[in-house]
Amino acid sequence: MVCNTIRGLVNLGHEVSLVALNAKKNHHHENTEDDDALLAKINYRAYDIDINVSVFEVAVNLLSKTSFNIDRYYDPAFERQLIAELKKTPYDIIQFEGLLVSLYLSAVRKNTKAKLIYRAHNIENQIWEMLSQQKSDPFKKSYLKMHAKRIKNYELQQLNNFDGIAVFTEQDKSTLLEYGTKIPIEILPVGINLDHYKPDFSKTEFTSLFFLGSLDWLPNREGIEWFLENFHKELTDGDLRVRFYVAGNDIPERFDDYEVMGKIFIQGEVDDALEFLNSKSIMIVPLLSSGGMRVKIVEGMAMQKCIISTSLGAEGINYDNGTNILIANSQDEFYEAIKLCITDEEFCKTIGLNARRLIEEQHDVNKVTVKLVSFYEKFI
């Protein structure tokens, strides 16, 4: 997502720097030749930090007023590197990608005259609140609610300290306004480089059902566990005669217990996500919590996939249910949607073709970046 924004800005002739904070726990991405070519056109700096926390640190945090889920991303050495970069280069705009890097907002503000933009990938406290609502265990529910409250307090403290905010969805803008945000807010959807998304149906397995996403992110893990628990029997011994593939990084070892030879495949991290996307036909996004816009759905639509998602998973995308995506918000609705898709290949292809058209119209990175630059110009 950040890479696509940079590509759009470079294509428009802007000078770009990227100072990246790489969390070792989550850092799986390997650059492609295209990525390396783009990085060669910008000023790029990367800094690795270890965000793992001990059981003792988690216990100590229970007595704190902040959440370790945010605090663990602060690194004094990285802050010094940021300050050195700011003193060297006079920037016009500095964009913070996500809440976690806002830990460095105060230091940046003190060392630059640039306008500071916050791109809100999600409303973070809502994710934790929704996760808590899914739990029946009283301790887990209380623990997640505690973090939701702490993260919300932090978000509320930070929001008006920026000069402007870019969000992906109308829902997120409404939430920020309800929180008392006074600075300008612009809705800018996820933009992707459509040149990278070239479906080849000769390599697509029909019928096949798949999920692709990082299970290090709690809403993904929660959603796919719900799906496997509710559909394991139907996929192995029931009416849903379709192979199901689960791919992505940080899949817990316990997920191996769901695997059934020839029917359910827990593949883990794949070498080429787009190749994997192309090879399968029906994508599921059983997201039960979170908000914002799911990049994987935008990418799936660009690859002409027939997608079955909860309405929460498809939030922010200007979809038409039954035309360019299928919306399912319950076990029965997922069952009916899957049954329809695995019995009608032409229907799936039509959904996928309409999905691609939607992405071409509304999520081309070059079109989105023009709007982003217009937003920047309001501050300069």
C-alpha positions in Angstrom: 0.0 0.0 0.0 2.8 2.4 1.0 4.8 1.3 -2.0 1.9 2.0 -4.4 1.5 5.5 -2.9 5.2 6.2 -3.5 5.0 4.9 -7.0 2.1 7.2 -7.8 4.0 10.2 -6.3 7.1 9.4 -8.3 5.1 9.0 -11.5 3.8 12.5 -10.9 7.3 13.9 -10.6 7.5 14.4 -6.8 10.7 13.8 -4.7 10.0 11.1 -2.1 11.8 9.8 1.0 10.8 6.7 2.9 12.0 6.2 6.5 10.7 2.7 7.4 10.4 1.0 10.7 10.7 -2.7 10.2 9.3 -4.8 13.0 11.3 -8.0 13.0 8.3 -10.1 14.2 6.3 -9.1 11.2 8.9 -8.5 8.6 8.4 -11.1 5.9 8.4 -9.1 2.7 11.1 -9.6 0.1 11.6 -7.0 -2.5 10.8 -7.7 -6.1 12.9 -6.3 -9.0 10.1 -3.8 -9.4 10.3 -2.8 -5.8 14.1 -2.4 -6.0 13.7 -0.2 -9.1 11.3 2.1 -7.3 13.4 2.3 -4.2 16.3 3.4 -6.4 14.3 6.4 -7.4 13.7 7.7 -3.8 15.6 8.4 -0.6 15.1 5.2 1.4 16.1 4.4 5.0 15.1 1.3 7.0 15.5 0.6 10.7 14.8 -2.8 12.3 13.3 -3.1 15.8 12.3 -6.1 17.8 8.6 -5.8 19.0 8.5 -9.1 20.9 7.6 -8.7 24.5 8.2 -11.0 27.4 5.5 -12.4 29.7 6.9 -10.2 32.5 6.6 -7.1 30.3 3.0 -7.9 29.5 2.3 -8.4 33.3 4.0 -5.1 34.1 1.9 -3.3 31.4 -1.3 -4.3 33.2 -0.4 -1.7 35.8 0.3 1.0 33.2 -2.1 3.4 31.6 -0.9 2.7 28.1 -1.0 -0.4 25.8 2.2 -2.4 25.1 0.7 -3.0 21.6 1.6 0.6 20.9 4.5 1.2 23.3 6.6 -1.6 21.9 7.0 0.3 18.6 8.9 3.1 20.2 12.7 3.0 19.8 15.0 5.9 20.8 17.6 5.1 18.2 15.0 5.2 15.4 13.8 8.5 16.7 17.4 9.9 16.5 17.6 8.6 13.0 14.4 10.4 12.1 15.6 13.7 13.6 18.9 13.4 11.7 16.9 13.0 8.4 14.7 16.0 9.2 17.6 18.2 9.9 19.2 17.2 6.6 16.2 17.7 4.3 13.5 20.4 4.3 10.3 18.5 3.6 6.9 20.0 2.5 4.8 17.1 3.7 5.5 14.2 6.1 3.0 11.4 6.1 2.6 9.0 9.1 1.4 5.6 8.0 -0.8 4.2 10.7 -1.2 4.9 14.4 2.0 3.1 15.6 4.4 5.5 14.0 2.6 8.4 15.6 4.8 7.7 18.6 7.4 9.8 16.8 5.0 12.7 16.1 6.3 15.0 18.8 9.9 14.6 17.8 9.1 15.2 14.1 7.0 18.3 14.9 9.9 19.8 16.9 12.4 19.3 14.0 10.6 20.3 10.8 8.3 23.0 9.3 6.6 20.4 7.1 2.9 19.8 7.3 2.2 16.5 9.0 -0.5 14.2 7.6 -1.8 11.1 9.3 -3.0 8.2 7.1 -5.4 6.2 9.3 -5.3 2.6 8.2 -7.9 1.7 10.7 -9.6 3.1 13.8 -7.4 1.0 16.0 -9.4 0.9 19.2 -12.4 -0.4 17.3 -10.5 -3.5 16.3 -9.8 -4.3 19.9 -13.3 -3.5 21.0 -14.8 -5.8 18.3 -12.3 -8.5 19.2 -13.5 -8.3 22.9 -17.1 -8.7 21.8 -16.3 -12.0 20.1 -14.9 -13.5 23.3 -17.0 -15.6 25.7 -14.1 -16.0 28.3 -14.6 -13.2 30.9 -10.8 -12.7 31.4 -10.1 -12.4 27.6 -13.0 -10.1 27.1 -11.9 -7.9 30.0 -8.3 -7.9 28.8 -9.2 -6.9 25.2 -11.6 -4.2 26.5 -8.8 -2.7 28.6 -6.5 -2.5 25.6 -9.3 -1.0 23.5 -9.8 1.7 26.1 -6.1 2.5 26.4 -5.7 2.6 22.6 -8.7 4.9 22.2 -7.3 7.3 24.8 -4.0 7.4 22.9 -5.8 8.0 19.5 -7.9 10.8 21.0 -4.7 12.5 22.3 -2.9 12.3 18.9 -5.5 13.0 16.3 -5.6 16.8 16.5 -1.9 17.1 16.7 -1.6 16.5 13.0 -2.3 19.0 10.3 -4.6 16.7 8.3 -5.8 13.1 8.1 -6.4 10.8 5.2 -8.8 7.8 5.7 -9.9 5.0 3.5 -13.6 5.0 4.2 -16.6 7.3 4.9 -17.2 5.2 8.1 -13.8 6.0 9.4 -14.2 9.7 8.7 -17.5 9.7 10.5 -15.9 8.0 13.5 -13.1 10.6 13.7 -15.5 13.4 13.5 -17.5 11.9 16.4 -14.2 11.8 18.3 -14.0 15.5 18.0 -11.4 15.8 15.3 -11.1 19.4 14.2 -8.5 19.2 11.4 -9.3 18.4 7.7 -10.1 14.8 6.9 -10.0 13.4 3.3 -11.3 10.1 2.1 -8.8 8.4 -0.2 -9.3 4.7 -1.1 -6.6 2.2 -1.5 -4.8 2.6 -4.8 -2.9 -0.2 -6.6 -0.7 -0.5 -9.6 -3.0 -2.3 -12.1 -0.1 -3.2 -14.3 0.9 -5.9 -11.8 -2.5 -7.6 -11.8 -2.9 -9.7 -14.9 -5.3 -12.7 -14.5 -4.5 -15.9 -16.4 -7.4 -18.2 -16.2 -5.5 -21.1 -17.8 -3.7 -21.4 -14.5 -6.8 -21.1 -12.3 -8.2 -24.1 -10.5 -12.0 -24.1 -10.6 -13.5 -24.9 -8.3 -11.2 -23.8 -5.4 -11.9 -21.8 -2.3 -9.1 -19.8 -0.6 -8.1 -17.4 2.1 -5.0 -15.2 1.9 -3.8 -12.9 4.7 -1.5 -12.5 7.6 -2.6 -14.4 10.7 -0.4 -12.2 12.9 -3.2 -9.7 12.6 -5.8 -10.7 15.2 -9.0 -10.0 13.1 -7.7 -12.2 10.3 -6.9 -15.1 12.7 -10.3 -14.7 14.5 -12.2 -14.7 11.2 -10.5 -17.7 9.6 -10.8 -19.7 12.9 -14.5 -19.0 12.9 -14.8 -20.2 9.3 -12.8 -23.4 9.8 -14.7 -24.3 13.0 -18.0 -23.8 11.3 -17.3 -25.3 7.8 -14.7 -28.0 8.5 -17.3 -30.8 8.4 -19.1 -29.3 5.3 -15.8 -29.0 3.4 -14.6 -32.5 4.3 -17.8 -34.7 4.5 -20.7 -32.4 3.5 -22.2 -30.8 0.4 -19.4 -28.2 -0.2 -17.3 -30.3 -2.5 -14.5 -27.8 -3.0 -10.8 -27.7 -2.0 -10.0 -25.0 0.6 -6.6 -23.4 0.8 -5.3 -21.2 3.6 -2.2 -19.1 2.9 -0.4 -16.3 4.6 2.3 -15.6 7.1 2.4 -16.3 10.9 -0.2 -19.2 10.7 -0.1 -20.8 14.2 1.0 -24.5 14.3 -2.4 -25.5 15.8 -3.9 -24.7 12.4 -2.3 -27.9 11.1 -5.0 -29.8 12.9 -7.6 -28.4 10.5 -5.7 -29.9 7.5 -7.4 -32.8 5.7 -5.5 -34.5 2.8 -7.0 -33.5 -0.5 -9.6 -31.2 1.0 -8.2 -28.6 3.3 -4.7 -27.3 2.8 -2.9 -25.1 5.4 -0.2 -23.8 3.1 1.4 -21.0 5.2 3.4 -18.3 3.6 3.5 -18.4 -0.2 6.5 -17.3 -2.4 4.3 -15.2 -4.7 1.0 -13.9 -3.4 -0.2 -12.8 -6.9 0.6 -16.2 -8.4 -1.3 -17.8 -5.5 -4.3 -15.4 -6.1 -4.3 -16.3 -9.8 -4.2 -20.0 -9.2 -7.5 -20.1 -7.1 -11.0 -19.1 -8.0 -13.2 -18.2 -5.0 -11.8 -15.9 -2.3 -13.3 -15.7 1.2 -12.9 -12.8 3.7 -14.7 -13.9 6.9 -13.8 -10.7 8.8 -15.8 -10.3 12.1 -13.9 -7.3 13.5 -11.9 -4.3 12.4 -12.7 -1.7 9.9 -11.0 0.4 7.2 -10.4 -1.0 3.7 -8.9 -4.4 3.1 -6.1 -4.3 0.6 -6.4 -8.0 -0.1 -10.0 -7.6 -1.3 -8.9 -4.8 -3.7 -6.1 -7.0 -4.9 -8.4 -10.0 -5.3 -10.9 -7.9 -7.3 -8.0 -6.7 -9.5 -7.2 -10.3 -10.2 -10.9 -10.9 -11.2 -11.6 -13.2 -8.2 -15.1 -14.0 -7.1 -15.1 -12.8 -3.5 -17.3 -13.7 -0.6 -16.9 -11.3 2.3 -18.7 -10.0 5.4 -19.9 -6.5 5.0 -17.3 -5.4 7.5 -14.6 -7.0 5.4 -15.7 -5.1 2.3 -16.1 -1.8 4.2 -15.1 1.3 2.2 -15.3 -0.5 -1.2 -18.1 0.9 -3.4 -19.4 -2.6 -4.1 -22.7 -3.9 -5.5 -23.7 -7.1 -3.7 -24.3 -9.8 -6.2 -22.7 -7.9 -9.0 -19.0 -7.5 -8.2 -18.8 -9.3 -4.8 -21.0 -11.5 -2.6 -21.7 -10.3 1.0 -22.3 -13.0 3.7 -22.7 -12.0 7.3 -23.7 -15.4 8.8 -22.9 -19.1 8.6 -26.0 -19.7 6.5 -25.2 -16.9 4.1 -21.6 -18.1 3.6 -22.9 -21.6 3.0 -25.4 -20.4 0.3 -22.8 -18.1 -1.3 -20.2 -20.9 -1.5 -22.7 -23.4 -2.8 -23.8 -21.0 -5.6 -20.2 -20.2 -6.6 -18.9 -23.8 -6.8 -21.8 -24.9 -9.0 -21.7 -22.0 -11.5 -18.3 -21.1 -13.0 -19.7 -18.5 -15.4 -21.4 -16.7 -12.5 -18.0 -16.6 -10.7 -16.3 -15.2 -13.8 -18.9 -12.5 -14.2 -18.6 -11.4 -10.6 -14.8 -11.3 -11.1 -15.0 -9.3 -14.3 -17.3 -6.7 -12.7 -14.9 -6.5 -9.7 -12.0 -5.7 -12.0 -13.9 -2.9 -13.7 -14.7 -1.4 -10.3 -11.0 -1.4 -9.3 -10.0 0.2 -12.6 -12.6 2.9 -12.1 -11.9 3.7 -8.4 -8.6 2.2 -7.2 -6.1 2.9 -9.9 -3.1 4.3 -7.9 -2.4 7.0 -10.4 -6.0 8.4 -10.1 -5.9 8.1 -6.3 -2.5 9.8 -6.0 -3.8 12.8 -8.0 -6.4 13.3 -5.3 -3.8 12.8 -2.5 -1.6 15.5 -4.0 -4.6 17.8 -4.2 -5.1 17.2 -0.5 -1.5 18.0 0.2 -1.7 21.3 -1.7 -4.3 22.6 0.7 -1.6 22.8 3.4 1.3 24.2 1.4 
